[in-house]
């Protein structure tokens, strides 16, 4: 039987969907290779109150693209902080990852410990029965909502109050 090949580029070009996949193909190493130095990211001399909402939009638009890698690091640090302050959620995540890894290492064989013989289906069910109640009790939704709120507040505050560099401010003005 011959394989049918679908030209994805034809679909993305036709519906202009290429813009959604352009940024996602960037490797993780190149994402963090364009980190701005801490001295530039925390340049308190460039902090100022915007005059109006148009200036807030202009600053945020510029800074969100200019400091995108730094903002990804801020999000990652807040994610780590939220997991370290919610140890039960961290335990549940590690339990599920470790359980899935351990069951996968069996390679489809049954687990035999003494007289107990457990199939992979029974092991997955046991993992589910243990992880779901613990996961609900660990309140992952409130942790995710806190993470969205905290990172959004920090990032938007920085992007709104950090003024553009002088060379970029003059390049936008019409001569």
N, C-alpha and C positions, 0 to 999 in steps of 0.2 A: 504494500500500500504506500502510495507516495504521500509525503508530508505537504500540507498546505501552508504556505508562507504568507503572512499578512504584512504588507509594507506599512509599518507604524508611522514612518515619516510622512506618508501620503495623508494619513488621518490627521496628524498633528499640524501639517501645513494647511490642510483644508479648513480646519476649525480653529486655527491659531492657538493650538494647545501647547505649542513648544515652550511658551513662556512659563508654564507650570513645571516643566522638567529641567529647565536650564540650570537652576541653582542647586538642584538635588543631586546632580551628577558630580558635584565638586567633592573630591576626596577630603577626608577629615584633616589630613596633614596640611593641605593647601588652605583649608578654611582657617586654621590657626596660624598659618605662616604670615598673614598680613595683620597680626595684632599690632595695635598702636602702643607705643611705650607708655608706661604708667605716668611719667611726667607730663605727657601730652594729654592723656585721658583724665588726669586729675589736675589740670591747669586751672587753679583757682583765679588767676588773673583774667581768664576769659569767661568766668561766670558772671552773668548779669540778668536782670529781670527784663523779659521781653516787653516791648512797648505796647503791642496789640496782638490779637489772635493770629493775624496774618504772619507776623514775625515768628510766633510759636510754631505755626505750620511749616514755615520755611526752615527754621532751625531743626525741627524734628525730622523733616524730610532729608535734609543734608546729613545730620548726625546719625540717623538710623542706618544709612548706607555706609557712611564713613567709618563708624565704630561698630559695625555689625559683628565682627569677631570678638571684640571686647564685651559686647552685650551677650554673646553666646557664653563667654566665660562667666559673666555675672549670673546668668541663668543656671549654669552648671554648678557654681558655688552655692547658690541658694537651694538647688536640688539636693546637694550633699548635706547642707545644713538641715533641710527639712527631714531627711532620712535619719540623720544623727539625733534629732530631737524627737523623732517618733520611732523608737527602737523596736516596737512591736511590728510596725510596718516593714522595717528593714529585715527583721527576723522572718516574716512571712515571705518576703521577696526571695531571700536567700534559701528558705525552705523549699519553695516551689522550684527555683533554679536548680538547687542541689538534688531534689527529688526527681525532676525531669532528667537531669544528667545521669543520676544513678540508675534509673529505670532504662534509659537509653543504652547505658553500658552493658546491660544484660543481653542486648541484641535479640530480643524476642524469646529468650529462654525463661523458664520459671525460676523464681528465687526459692532456694531450698536452704532453710536454716533449721537444722535438727529435724524434728518431725513435721515442721510446718513447710508446706509447699504452696507458694502464692504465684498466680499467673500475673502477667503484666497488666491485664485488665483490672485485676483485684488491686494491684499496687497503685495504678492511676486513680482508681475509685477511692482508695484509702487516702491518697494525697489530696484529692478533691474534698473529701469529707473533713479532713483536718484543716486544710488551707482556707476554705471558704468562710467558715465561722470566724476563724482568727483574722482573716482579711477584712471581714465586715467590722469586727471589733476594733481593728487598727485604724479605722476611719480614713481610707485612702482618698475619698472624695473631698473631704475637708482639707487634707494635705495638698491635693492638687489645686483646689481653689485658693488656698493660701499662697501656693507657689506662683500661680498666675497673677494674683493681686500684688504680691511683694515684688516680683520681677517686673511686672508692668509699671508699678509705681516708681521703682528705682530707675528703670531704663527710660521711661518717659520724662521723669524729672531731669535726668542728666541731659537727655536729648533736647529738652525745651530750654533749659537754662544755660547750656554751653553755647557760647557765641561761635560763629563761624570764624575761621582764620581770616586775617586781614586780606590776604591775596585773593581769597574766594569772594569776599564781600565786594571788592572792586570789579571783579570779572563779570558779575551779574548786572551791573549798571550799564545802561545804554549810553554811549558817548555821542 
